[in-house]
Amino acid sequence: MKRLTALLLGGIMLCMGVAHAAGPKVKTGIEVLRDRGFDALQGKRVGLVTNPSGVDSQLRSTIDILYNAPEVNLVALYGPEHGVRGDVYAGGKISDSVDQATGLPVYSLYGATRKPTPQMLEGIDVMVYDIQDVGVRSYTYISTLGLVMEACGEKGIEVMVLDRPNPLGGNKIEGCYVEPGFHSFVSQYRIPYVYGLTPGEVALLINGEGLNRGQKGDQQPAKCKLTVIPMEGWTRDMVYEDTGLPWVLPSPNIPFKESPMYYAASGICGELYGFMNIGVGYTLPFQVFGATWLDPVKLIEKLESYELEGVSFRTIWFKPIAGSQKGELVGGVQFFFTAYEKARITEVQFFVMQAVAELYPDKKAFEVISGYGLFDKVCGTDYVRTTFSKGYNVADIIDYWRKDEESFRELSQKYHIY
């Protein structure tokens, strides 16, 4: 009877979509370090750069793991954009404070300064970095990582990166390098827009190549003593879904494990404020293209005529719950990656811009917006805008957008850990 009851209960749970989950396939850097008894931190005063995405597979915060470990002397926390506990919204400035859970000082790296000052680093022997990234150049956490490495290099402080998966996988590389004059916090390093490296590999690349931030003339940033605690079980063909790890949103508009793919595909277009609604302010951030004046049926027909590999579209109507079009009916397309490994994810947004220009000549992207400075910064160049705006034809920019991908693929291989 007990066995029958168990079988019936198991069948019910499966019908409800509930199953006993197997353990994660991937073990992140914090868990590897913990399994080693925190050997690399013993006897050192530790600083930690993290945010809510810095957790183990049971969702325990890296802050709390290190703070409660008898072997570790955690003395200070450092908050990137959104803060160490995730209590600051996108773009909001962060002030120095005290973490209520631990009583530790929290220094802001997204306020008066984005690079740790010498005073912030007093008493630190090793700076640990543990943040889930999205694999896209314009996402600011790798910029924070590089600035932390630079500041620690100047002070002779070790940096330790607890590695995490690249949710886009380790094989996807798209976009051109950042050009001189276009380096910024959203395009800090001379790497492609989608770069196919884990945070630990990015750190090795920055340290190994001495990549210039474009803000100091020819002076190269100081290198640091760098340690990467690798993951176990991660391979380059894995997207986040394959890891078995829970997804904790690293920022408010990246809520799902697939969100980084869509961020890469629409985020550049989203910098053209007043052009298209890309779902930020709705329940599908970065996964739609829409406008109040747009006919979704015509747009989807135009996009399907391009025969874009690996991506499919459906019509959608929605009312944003926040933002400039709050409460208005917006029509557009929702897109899906049906063959992700074949899709050119970053180019989706350029084809949408082309389709809109063909369907609505009075709604061309660069003729209806109030400014394009941030668009150029995230592209890492003004070539995309100045060339594309002449004819709104993706064919005019495609070779330029792809020109650095193979050279970076070759360069980055020597920093692969996996």
MOBEL-V937766 format. One record per residue. PHI is phi in degrees with one decimal (none if undefined). Layout:
# MOBEL-V937766
phi=PHI
phi=PHI
This chain:
# MOBEL-V937766
phi=none
phi=-62.2
phi=-66.5
phi=-63.5
phi=-61.7
phi=-64.0
phi=-65.9
phi=-62.7
phi=-63.0
phi=-62.9
phi=-64.2
phi=-61.6
phi=-62.9
phi=-66.7
phi=-63.2
phi=-82.2
phi=81.4
phi=-109.8
phi=-142.1
phi=-72.0
phi=-73.0
phi=-70.4
phi=-64.0
phi=-57.4
phi=-74.5
phi=-114.5
phi=-109.1
phi=-77.9
phi=-58.1
phi=-64.3
phi=-74.2
phi=-62.6
phi=-62.3
phi=-64.4
phi=-63.2
phi=-88.0
phi=72.1
phi=55.6
phi=-56.8
phi=-76.3
phi=-109.7
phi=-64.5
phi=77.8
phi=-119.7
phi=-87.1
phi=-110.0
phi=-105.4
phi=-136.1
phi=-99.1
phi=-159.6
phi=-152.2
phi=-60.6
phi=-75.8
phi=-81.7
phi=-137.2
phi=-90.6
phi=-69.7
phi=-102.6
phi=69.0
phi=-84.0
phi=-66.9
phi=-59.9
phi=-55.7
phi=-70.7
phi=-61.4
phi=-70.3
phi=-63.8
phi=-90.8
phi=-81.4
phi=-58.1
phi=-80.3
phi=-116.3
phi=-109.0
phi=-80.3
phi=-118.4
phi=-158.5
phi=-118.7
phi=-133.2
phi=-106.2
phi=-80.4
phi=-52.7
phi=84.3
phi=86.2
phi=-69.5
phi=-106.4
phi=74.3
phi=-100.1
phi=-125.2
phi=-77.2
phi=-53.4
phi=84.1
phi=-69.7
phi=-75.3
phi=-116.0
phi=-105.6
phi=-60.6
phi=-157.1
phi=-124.4
phi=-74.0
phi=-65.3
phi=-73.1
phi=-116.6
phi=78.8
phi=-80.3
phi=-68.0
phi=-116.9
phi=-100.9
phi=-82.8
phi=-112.4
phi=-146.5
phi=-149.4
phi=-64.4
phi=-142.8
phi=-109.1
phi=-114.0
phi=-55.9
phi=-81.0
phi=-55.5
phi=-65.6
phi=-64.7
phi=-97.1
phi=-59.8
phi=82.7
phi=-100.8
phi=-96.5
phi=-144.9
phi=-106.4
phi=-95.4
phi=-122.2
phi=-145.6
phi=-141.2
phi=-76.2
phi=-101.2
phi=-116.0
phi=83.7
phi=-122.5
phi=-55.9
phi=-77.5
phi=-77.7
phi=-77.7
phi=-67.5
phi=-71.0
phi=-67.5
phi=-60.5
phi=-56.8
phi=-63.6
phi=-69.7
phi=-64.4
phi=-61.4
phi=-63.7
phi=-64.4
phi=-68.7
phi=-60.9
phi=-68.0
phi=-102.5
phi=71.2
phi=-98.8
phi=-69.1
phi=-116.3
phi=-122.6
phi=-101.9
phi=-88.3
phi=-75.9
phi=-141.0
phi=-67.1
phi=-85.9
phi=-66.2
phi=-88.6
phi=87.0
phi=-102.4
phi=-113.2
phi=-83.5
phi=-132.2
phi=-146.3
phi=103.1
phi=-87.3
phi=-67.3
phi=-73.8
phi=-89.2
phi=-54.0
phi=93.0
phi=-122.4
phi=-73.1
phi=-159.7
phi=-64.8
phi=-99.4
phi=-155.4
phi=-79.6
phi=-124.2
phi=-79.9
phi=-135.9
phi=-66.8
phi=-63.5
phi=-112.0
phi=-116.6
phi=64.9
phi=-127.5
phi=-78.0
phi=-55.6
phi=-64.5
phi=-69.1
phi=-59.5
phi=-60.9
phi=-62.4
phi=-63.9
phi=-58.6
phi=-69.3
phi=-73.4
phi=-94.7
phi=58.4
phi=-57.6
phi=-79.2
phi=-77.9
phi=77.0
phi=-122.8
phi=-132.3
phi=64.1
phi=-94.7
phi=-72.6
phi=-90.7
phi=-60.8
phi=-66.0
phi=-84.6
phi=-123.0
phi=-75.6
phi=-120.0
phi=-125.0
phi=-114.4
phi=-92.2
phi=-69.5
phi=-75.9
phi=-118.0
phi=95.6
phi=-86.9
phi=-127.4
phi=-67.6
phi=-86.7
phi=-85.3
phi=-93.7
phi=-62.4
phi=-55.1
phi=-78.0
phi=-79.8
phi=77.1
phi=-87.6
phi=-70.0
phi=-98.7
phi=-109.5
phi=-58.3
phi=-78.1
phi=-156.0
phi=-58.3
phi=-99.0
phi=-122.0
phi=-80.2
phi=-119.8
phi=-62.9
phi=-87.0
phi=-56.0
phi=-57.7
phi=-62.8
phi=-75.4
phi=-58.4
phi=-66.0
phi=-89.2
phi=-134.0
phi=-63.6
phi=-66.6
phi=-59.3
phi=-65.3
phi=-77.7
phi=-90.4
phi=-61.3
phi=98.7
phi=-91.8
phi=-128.2
phi=-88.2
phi=-106.6
phi=95.0
phi=-71.3
phi=100.6
phi=-130.9
phi=-84.2
phi=-126.0
phi=-58.5
phi=72.4
phi=-109.3
phi=-136.1
phi=-128.0
phi=-152.3
phi=-161.2
phi=-67.2
phi=-97.7
phi=-96.0
phi=-95.8
phi=-60.2
phi=-64.6
phi=-65.1
phi=-64.9
phi=-66.9
phi=-63.2
phi=-65.8
phi=-64.1
phi=-67.2
phi=-68.6
phi=-79.2
phi=54.4
phi=-71.4
phi=-75.4
phi=81.7
phi=-132.6
phi=-130.0
phi=-128.0
phi=-136.7
phi=-75.5
phi=-152.2
phi=-124.8
phi=-154.4
phi=-117.5
phi=-57.2
phi=-96.5
phi=-156.6
phi=93.8
phi=-66.3
phi=-107.1
phi=-54.5
phi=80.8
phi=-91.0
phi=-80.5
phi=-112.8
phi=-107.5
phi=179.7
phi=-126.2
phi=-103.2
phi=-120.1
phi=-136.4
phi=-94.4
phi=-89.0
phi=-146.5
phi=-56.9
phi=-64.6
phi=-93.8
phi=-74.5
phi=-93.2
phi=-66.3
phi=-70.2
phi=-85.2
phi=-55.7
phi=-63.3
phi=-69.1
phi=-69.5
phi=-63.0
phi=-62.2
phi=-64.9
phi=-62.1
phi=-63.2
phi=-63.3
phi=-72.0
phi=-82.8
phi=-132.7
phi=-57.2
phi=-88.3
phi=-119.2
phi=-60.3
phi=-50.7
phi=-86.8
phi=-108.9
phi=-120.1
phi=-101.8
phi=-91.7
phi=-171.6
phi=-131.1
phi=-59.9
phi=-71.2
phi=-58.8
phi=-62.4
phi=-64.9
phi=-71.8
phi=-71.8
phi=79.0
phi=-170.1
phi=-98.8
phi=-61.5
phi=-58.6
phi=-68.0
phi=-67.3
phi=-80.2
phi=-63.3
phi=-68.8
phi=-72.2
phi=-140.8
phi=51.5
phi=-123.5
phi=-57.7
phi=-58.3
phi=-75.0
phi=-117.2
phi=-63.1
phi=-66.1
phi=-66.1
phi=-61.5
phi=-97.3
phi=-64.7
phi=-101.9
phi=-66.0
phi=-70.9
phi=-65.3
phi=-70.9
phi=-58.1
phi=-69.2
phi=-62.1
phi=-72.4
phi=-60.3
phi=-74.5
phi=-109.3
phi=-68.8
phi=-97.4
phi=-117.7
